[in-house]
Amino acid sequence: MRPNIVLFGDSITQESFRSGGWGASLADTYSRKADVVLRGYGGYNTRWALFLLHHLFPLGSTKPPVATTIFLGANDAALAGRTSERQHVPVEEYKENLRKIVRHLKECSPTMLIVLITPPPIDEEGRMEYARETYGEKAMTLPERTNETTGVYAKGCIELAGELGVRSINLWSKMQETDGWQKKYLRDGLHLTAEGNAVVFEEVVKVFKEAWLDASEMPYDFPHHSEIDGKNPEKAFQQKCL
């Protein structure tokens, strides 16, 4: 039976199975070796994500995921007093919520590979341009997120990962290493372009390989066609299925 890899997060995870998405690329990489399960919830913050834990990761499951990515924080970092205030979660609560999520996953399976991913950087002008194109005269006059504030949440995420002894990806810093990251990686100042998705995919695969989940070293669930004798196909399946 193939193991499961769960992608848990907000809209950046929900959209990851679209063409060119990082989740779709991950599913392709682990094809016939692990099932990549999408659990992305657009607009969610860590406060709301807590309500899903026992539904998505039930304690006592006979088949917990072998790995889970936790990609939350872009909505928590929405600014209080701005248009997305409903999603805002103070940074200390954000860290505590992540702590609860990680502890729950460890309780589900002490051997689970857990990867915390920071929110991506924010292109504030890109967010304003998107708002004007989408809402016209009703568009917000101030950005509902800032890169500086999101960086505080990213820092908190990385610090917590170190404290809890789990893997992490500092996407906020990684993307800003590239000149012109604002348009190259973000299509609306927040959500990812194809190039932005590629960065996430590459970073997740790198972390998986550094741990123990290298797709190239994992067996197929059933025999490769080259292993099947056309005159005696039963042999290959007897060896694999038994």
CORKA-V116929 format. One record per residue. N is the residue number from 1. SS is DSSP state (@ for helix, = for strand, . for the rest). OMEGA is omega as a letter, one per 40 degrees, with the letter a starting at -180 (NA if undefined). Layout:
# CORKA-V116929
N | SS | OMEGA
N | SS | OMEGA
This chain:
# CORKA-V116929
1 | . | a
2 | . | i
3 | = | i
4 | = | i
5 | = | a
6 | = | i
7 | = | a
8 | = | a
9 | = | a
10 | . | a
11 | @ | a
12 | @ | i
13 | @ | a
14 | @ | a
15 | @ | a
16 | @ | i
17 | @ | i
18 | . | i
19 | . | a
20 | . | a
21 | . | a
22 | @ | i
23 | @ | i
24 | @ | i
25 | @ | i
26 | @ | i
27 | @ | i
28 | @ | a
29 | @ | a
30 | . | a
31 | . | i
32 | . | i
33 | . | i
34 | = | i
35 | = | i
36 | = | a
37 | = | a
38 | = | i
39 | = | i
40 | = | a
41 | . | a
42 | . | i
43 | . | a
44 | . | i
45 | . | a
46 | @ | i
47 | @ | a
48 | @ | a
49 | @ | i
50 | @ | a
51 | @ | a
52 | @ | a
53 | @ | a
54 | @ | i
55 | @ | a
56 | @ | a
57 | . | a
58 | . | i
59 | . | a
60 | . | i
61 | . | i
62 | . | i
63 | . | i
64 | . | i
65 | . | i
66 | . | i
67 | = | i
68 | = | i
69 | = | i
70 | = | a
71 | = | a
72 | . | i
73 | . | a
74 | . | i
75 | . | i
76 | . | a
77 | . | i
78 | . | a
79 | . | i
80 | . | i
81 | . | i
82 | . | a
83 | . | i
84 | . | a
85 | @ | a
86 | @ | a
87 | @ | a
88 | . | i
89 | . | i
90 | . | a
91 | @ | i
92 | @ | i
93 | @ | i
94 | @ | a
95 | @ | i
96 | @ | i
97 | @ | i
98 | @ | i
99 | @ | i
100 | @ | i
101 | @ | a
102 | @ | i
103 | @ | i
104 | @ | a
105 | @ | i
106 | @ | i
107 | @ | i
108 | @ | a
109 | . | i
110 | . | a
111 | . | a
112 | . | i
113 | = | a
114 | = | a
115 | = | i
116 | = | i
117 | = | i
118 | . | i
119 | . | i
120 | . | i
121 | . | a
122 | . | i
123 | . | a
124 | @ | i
125 | @ | i
126 | @ | i
127 | @ | i
128 | @ | i
129 | @ | i
130 | @ | a
131 | @ | a
132 | @ | i
133 | @ | a
134 | @ | a
135 | @ | i
136 | @ | a
137 | @ | a
138 | @ | a
139 | . | i
140 | . | i
141 | . | i
142 | . | i
143 | . | a
144 | . | i
145 | . | i
146 | . | i
147 | @ | a
148 | @ | a
149 | @ | i
150 | @ | i
151 | @ | i
152 | @ | i
153 | @ | i
154 | @ | i
155 | @ | i
156 | @ | i
157 | @ | a
158 | @ | i
159 | @ | a
160 | @ | i
161 | @ | i
162 | @ | a
163 | @ | a
164 | @ | i
165 | . | i
166 | . | a
167 | = | i
168 | = | i
169 | = | i
170 | . | a
171 | @ | a
172 | @ | i
173 | @ | a
174 | @ | a
175 | @ | a
176 | . | i
177 | . | a
178 | . | i
179 | . | i
180 | . | a
181 | @ | a
182 | @ | a
183 | @ | a
184 | @ | a
185 | @ | a
186 | = | a
187 | . | a
188 | . | a
189 | . | a
190 | . | a
191 | . | a
192 | = | i
193 | . | i
194 | @ | i
195 | @ | i
196 | @ | i
197 | @ | i
198 | @ | i
199 | @ | a
200 | @ | i
201 | @ | a
202 | @ | a
203 | @ | i
204 | @ | i
205 | @ | i
206 | @ | i
207 | @ | i
208 | @ | a
209 | @ | a
210 | @ | i
211 | . | a
212 | . | a
213 | . | i
214 | . | a
215 | @ | a
216 | @ | a
217 | @ | a
218 | . | i
219 | . | i
220 | . | i
221 | . | i
222 | . | a
223 | . | i
224 | . | a
225 | @ | a
226 | @ | a
227 | @ | a
228 | . | i
229 | . | a
230 | . | a
231 | . | a
232 | . | a
233 | . | a
234 | @ | a
235 | @ | a
236 | @ | a
237 | @ | i
238 | @ | a
239 | @ | a
240 | @ | a
241 | @ | i
242 | . | NA
